[in-house]
Amino acid sequence: MTASEWAWHLMDIDLDLTRIEEAARIVDPVFRDSPQFVCDQLSAVLGRDVLVKIETANPIGSFKGRGADFLVRSLPAGSTVVCASSGNFGVALAHVARAKGMAVHVYVSPGSNPARLAIMESLGATVSVAGGDAAQAARAHAAAHPECVLANNHPAVAEGAGTIGVELLRASRLDAVLLPVSDGALITGVGRWIKARSPGTQIIGVCPTAAPAVAHSWRAGHVVRAAPAYTIADSLAMAEPAPEAVRRMREVVDDMVLVTDSALLDGMRLAARTLGVLIEPSAAAGLAAITCRDLPGATLATVLTGKSATLPALDIHGHRGQSWQM
């Protein structure tokens, strides 16, 4: 598809290129221009050039600050924001909203990572454990409080995440970009920018094999509910993506692949061994896919989306042990 054909094709998507450009200028610099480079050692292991973008070196340790910051900047002073989150998005909203004097209410699922919940509360967020689905609880809260802004699937969040796409294309021509997928904000924001500027670049989403709802929904073109089994990638364990997320992904995503927990662990070890970066399982999704899938292209890129909240009981060579051996 030519650039002009892609521009016409993308007219229906509600993510605005001018707003992504704006976000690339005004989002807090602590979240922007994260390190990105081709690592020779990593590329040698994977058998092709792989550009990695490391989103762990910021105040919240994940890419979520970009979208949270852009959303909060777009809201009137004194706004209240509600969201469902497994951790990182709630932490990001609490961090940026505190600086603006805004209130944040986060709904979490039972069994959510207690370390992340503690961070949210320390940043001033109100945290509620949902009796059922956290996303449904957040939507119900927003419906009952019209003055409250629902952050999940808000276009500004995806547009803020789209700044990663702006930065990736500054590096070089990329054959494919592989991104972990949960609520779709990252892949739709990045995909929106890249497909408009480099239509030949493939946008590939990566989901856990144990949580295939987003991949199934993308393929079907409508929401497909699939209750996740246990996966170490808890932040990617979506049971039911939002309809607007599926619609956006259908516009900009070329393929979806599934990876096992074992492959995610291998990706974490690979990042530690070659890059010296300790990432959470979800952040290793792109590396896992490159390792175990036959993907097109000589130059690939992936985003290491967040750092590990705890030290896994594995060493970098894959043997079970009592601590992380660096």
C-alpha positions, 0 to 999 in steps of 0.5 A: 500500500502506498503512503497516499493509500495508507493516509486515505485508509487511516482517515477513519481512525480517531487518533490524530497525527497532529496531536501525536506531534504535539505530544512529542513536544509537550509531554514531560521530557522525563518520559520522552526520547528514551534510549534506542539503539541496535545492540550488536550482541543482541542482534548476533543472538537473534540473527538480524539487526534489532533496535531496542527502545528502553522505557525503564529509565524514567520516574515510573519505570514504564512507557505509560507516563507518556499517555498519562501525561498527555491526557492529564495535560488535556484536562481542565484543572481540578479534573478527576480521573478513573481507570482500571489498571494492573499497575503501571497505568495506575502508577503513571496516572497517579504520578502525573495527576499529583503534580497537577492537583488532580484526583485519581481513582484506580480499580484493580483486579483481585490478586494484583501485584501488591508492590504496584498497589502500594506505589499507587497509594503512595502517590495519592491515588485511591485504589479499589479492588473490584469485586469482578472485572476491574474495567467494568468497575471503572466504566461504572464509576465513570458513568455514575460520576459524569464529571470523572474522566475515564482514562482507559481507551481515551484517545489522548492516552494512545496519542501520547504513546504514539510519541514512541513511534515518532522517536523510532522513525528517527533511527532508520528504516524499520521492516517491522515493529513488535509491541506487547499488547494489552489495552491497545494504547501503545500499538495503536498510537505507535501504529497510527504514526508509523503507518502514516509515515512509513506504510511499508513497516509492519506493525506486529502485536504480541500477546501471551498464549495464555491470554489470547483475547486481544489477538482473537478479537483483532483477527475476528474484527470484533470483541472476542472474550477469552478468560485468560489462564495464568500468565507471568505477563499479568499486565497483558492478561486481557479477558476482553478488549474494548470495542474502540481498541479493536477498531483502532487495531484493525486499522494499523496492525498487520499481524498478531502473534502469541508467545508462551510464558517460557519464551517470555522468560527467555526474553527477560534473560536475553535482555539481562544478558545482552543489554543489562536491563531487568524488565518485566515479563510483559516487556519481553514480548517483542524479544520473545516473538523475534526469538521463537517466530519466523518474522519478516524483515532484516531490521526489526524494532521492539520496545522494552516497555517496563522494568520488573517490580520484583526480582524473579527467582531465575538466573540469566542462563535459565536455571532456577535459583534463589535470586537473580544473578547479574 
